[in-house]
Amino acid sequence: MSRLDKIRQVLQKEGLEALVVTQPENRRYLSGFTGSAGALLISAEVARIFVDFRYIEQTKMQAPEFKLIREDRTQALHKEFANTLATSLRELGLRRVGFESEHLPVHQHIAWQETLPGVELVPTTSLVDDLRAVKDSGELELIRKAAALTDESYQHLHSALRPGLSEREASWAAESFMRTHGAEGVAFEFLIQAGPHGALPHWTASEEPIRNGAPLIIDMGARLNGYHSDLTRTLFLGNSNSQFQKIYDIVRKAQETALQGIHSGMKGGEADSLARKIIEEAGYGEFFGHGLGHGVGLAIHEKPWIRRGSEDVLRPGMLITVEPGIYLPGWGGVRIEDLALVVEDGLEVLSMSSKDPWRK
């Protein structure tokens, strides 16, 4: 079944005559269009794409299934787009139309209401996101390649590391290798967190030098044809350290417990608890403040959510991260993250980088 057929089934189930798609990854997923501005209108009978002059030829190449409607200011953030949308809805006789409530700004929604009298605008949540959560074979192939390239880049960085190298220099060593070995870009700004910076889970690379005798968190990923990968390893430069060994062993046990215990049919909150219980029982629960993981695909963070309270049900074909961590202010942190595919009887881990933390 094509992606258009799938979303049309969803619209029928939701009692919607059409859906306006403005979220960039959802727009790309359904149409193939990679431009930075545009909107889709999808009903049971038609599929239209609204773009401005910059994307006319690109749309013809990338979205041949969609009827192209030229719009001088096609970004759905512009009030003028409401007039073009109104023309299509009147022409097609569509009265009950869904929109992506998590993406459409309030001021644009107001403009649509003013311009579309007689049309019921229905807020929707995650209709396309839920489809994206389960990857097809083509998507899986791209993500596997991105994960393999990330492993290669990590190995390159591991070989290049030395005391005195700044976090930013280390980040560039990995990124430049990645970009010259097939990546279209990086999945996100790499997190290279030396020493106490490791206690800040989203600290980005600075001019701070990497030193012996301190933990070093490396969080990185590649992007290939729009699809992402995600990997984290924690190293200790220098001689053995008892505190680091203790924290590292707890985090690794938590991750291994989750990797072995997560399975299809489990809810995201249940998966999170597998690792969280290990860390809490070791006395470090307050220092593990983020979720265990998230989905990965056209976005680096997407459904399903692996965190406390998540009702997302894991299904075969979903790509998730498993990334427990402990973060101690003033000392640093430890996080270990693998990218894994949900299969019928558990997980298939795609990340192959060594988890040996010692770097002398």
N, C-alpha and C positions, 0 to 999 in steps of 0.2 A: 504494500500500500504506500502511495506517495505521501509526502509530508502534507501536501494540500488536502488530500483525501482524509488524512488523520485529523487535521484541524477542522475540516468540515463536519466530521463525525462529532467532534467536541461541540461545535456550534449547535448542531441539532440537539444534542443532549442537554445543552444549557438553554435551549429555547431562544437562541439568537439568530437573527436573519443575516447578520454580517459582523465582522470584527475589523476594527481599524488598528493596525499594528504600527507602533512608532518606536518601540524599544530596539536598539541597534542589533543586538545578537539575535533577537527573535525575527527581525526583518530579514537578516542574512540567512537564518536557518530555513525560513519558509520560501524565500525567493532565490537565494544565491547571490543577491546584490550586496557588494561589499562597500559601497559608498558611505560617506559619513552623514548624509542627509537624505531623507525620503520617508515615505509612508506607504503602507499596503492597505488595500480594501479587499477583503475576502468574503464572499458569500457562497451559497450552494452552487451558484451558476457562474460567477465571474471572479476573476483575480486581477486587480488593477494595482499598478505601482505609480506613485506620484513622485517625480523628480524634477529638478531644475536643469537648466542648460548644461551645467557642468557634467551631468551624468547621463545624458541622452544616449550616447554611443555605448557607454559602459553597461547601461541597463539592457540594451539590445543584445549584448553579448552574454551577460550574466543571468538575466531573468526573462528568457524567451517565452515562458508560460504566462507571463503577466502582460496585460494590455498597458502600454505606456501612456501616461497622462502627464503632459508637461505643465509644470507649475513654476511660475517665476520665483516664488519664495516658498519652496516646498517643505522646508523644515516645519514640522508640526508645531513648533514653538511660535510661529508667526501667525498673526490673526488672519492674514490674507488666505491662508490655507483653508480656513473654514468655509470660505466662499466656493473654492474648488471642490471641496468635499461635499458641500450641499448640492452642487450641480450633479455630481455622480449619484448621490442618494436619491434625488428627485427622479433622475433618469431611470434608475433601477427600481424605484418604488420600494425602497428599504425603509422600514419604520422602527425596528427594534435592533439597535446597533451597539455592540460592545466596544469598549475602549480599555486600554491597559492602564488601570488606575494608579499603579505604582510608578508609572513613567510620565504620565501626562501632567504638566504643570497646572495649577489651579487657574491661572489667568487664561490659559488656552481652553480649558474646559468651559469657562464662562463664555468665551468667544464662540465656542461650538454651540452652546445652549442658545445664545442670542441669534445665531445664524441658521439654526436647524429647528425651526418651530415645527411641531408635529412629529419630530423624531425622538424616540425614547433612547437616551444615552445610558447604557448599562455598564457600571464599573465591573471589570473582571480582574481576577488575580491569578496569575501563573498558568493560564490556559496553554500558552506555548511553552513556557518554562517546564511544565510537567512532561511535555513531549520530548523536549531537549534532554531531559534527565537520563533517558535510556538511549544509548548510542547505537547507531547502526554499524555495519562492518567497515564502511569507508571512514567513519569518524574514529573508530577504534584503531584503524591502521595508522591514521595521522597521529593520534595520541601516543601510540606505541613508539613511533619514530621520534616524537618530541621527548618522550621519557628516555629513550636510548641516547639521544643527543645530550640531554641534561646530564646523564651519567658520564658521558665522555667529557663534558665540560667540567664536571666536578673533579674527575681524575686529573685533568689538566691543572686545575686550580690547586688541588692537593699537592701536586708535584712542585708548583711554583711558590707555595707558601714559605715564608721565612720570617723570623722576628725582625721588626722594623718596617716591614711592608705595611702601608696604611690600609685601613678598611676599604677605602675608595680604590686604591691600586689593585687590591685583591678582587674587588668587584669587577673592575675593568678587565682583568686577566681572564676571568670566566666569561664575561660578556663578549669580548672580542673573539675568543675562541669559538663561542657559540655562533656568532654572526658570520664568521668565515668558514663555518662547517655546515651550513645549510639552513640555519634558523632565519625566518623573516624578521624576527625581533625577539625580545625577551618577554616572558610572561608577565613580569612585574619588575619594579625596581628591586634589585637584589638586596637582601638583608644580610649584611656582613657585620656581625656583632661581637666585638672583642671584649673580653673581661666583663666589667660591670655593665657595659652596654647590652649584654645578653639578658639582663633582667628586664629589658624594655622590648617586649615581643615584636614590635614593628619599628624598631630603630633602623634607620637606613644608614648606609655606609658614610663614614666621615673621614677626616684626615687623621683620626686617632691611629697610632701605630699598633700593630699586633705584637703582643709581648709573650715571652715564655712565662710559664707558670700560671696561665689563666685559660678558662674555657673560651672557645670560639664557635659561635653558631653561624652556619652558612645555609641560607635559604634562597633557592634559585629555581628557574624554570625557563623552558624554551617555548616559543610560539611558532607553529608550522601551519601555514594555510588557515590561520585563524584559530587553531586549536592549541591548547596549553598543556604544559606539564608542571609538576610541582615537586620539589625535593628539599629536604632539610637534613643536614648532618651536623653533629657537634664534635669538635676536636679539642684536644688539650695539647698545647705545644709545650714540650719540655718533659721533665722527669715525672714519674707517677705522683699522684696527689690523692690522698685518702678521701677528702671531701668530694672531689670531683667523681671519684670512682663510686662512691656511695650514691650520689644523686643520679649519675649516669645509669647505674644498675637498676634503680627504681623506675626510671623513665623507660628503659629498654624492656623491662619486665612488663610494664603497663602496655607498651606498644605490642609486644609479642602476644600478650593475652588477648588484646583486641583483634589482632590479625588472625589469630587462631579461632576466635569465638564469633566474629561477625559473619552473618549468613543472610541469604535471601529470605525475605519475610520479616526480618527484624526491623523495628522502628529506630530512627536515628537516635532518640534518647536512650534506648536500650543499649545501642552500640557504644555510645559515649560512656555509659556507666561501667562498662567492662574495664576500661583503662582508668577511669576516675576512682573506682573503688581501690585499686592497687595503690594509687598515689595518696588517697585519703588514709588508708590503713597504715601507710608508712609515715604519716604525720605531716604531709606536705599539701594537703588538699587546698588550703588557702592560697597556695602559690601556683596553682593550675587554674587560671581564671578564664581561659577561652575554651571553645568547643573542641571536641576530638578531631573534627574534620569537616569536609565540605565536598560537594561535587565539583568536577572540573570538566571543561569542554570549551565552547566558544567564549565563555567567561572563565576567569581564573577562580572565581567563587560563584557557584550556582547550586541549584538543587541537585541532590538531596542535602539537607543540613544534618550533620552528625554532632549534636549538642544536646545539653540538658533540655528535656521537654519537647524535643522534636518528634512530631508525629509522622514525618516522612518515612514511608515504607521502602526498604531497600529491595530492589528487583534486579534480576540478571541483566547485564548490559550497562549498569550504572558505574561511573568512574568516581571514586572517592579518595580523599586523603585520610591517612591515619597518623595523627601528629600530636601525641601527648607532650607535655613540657612541664618543667619546674623552673621558676624564676625567683631568684633570691636577691633582693635589693642590696647593692653594694658589693656583691660577689660576681653575679652573672647568672647564666641559665643553661639549661640543657633541653633541646627539643630534637626529636627524631621523627622524620616524616617520610612515609612511602606513599606512592600512588598505586591504587589497587582497583582491580575490576571485580565487581560483584558477579559471581557465577552461581550455578544452582546449589552447590554444596559448600560455599564459603567465599574466599577471596583468592584472586590471582594477583600476586604482587608484581607490578611492572618495574619498580625501582630496583636496580641491581647494584647500586654503589655500596661499597664496604661500610660496615658500621663499626669498624675498629676505630676507637676514638683517639688513640695515642699517636702523636706526631712528634718525633724527636728531631 
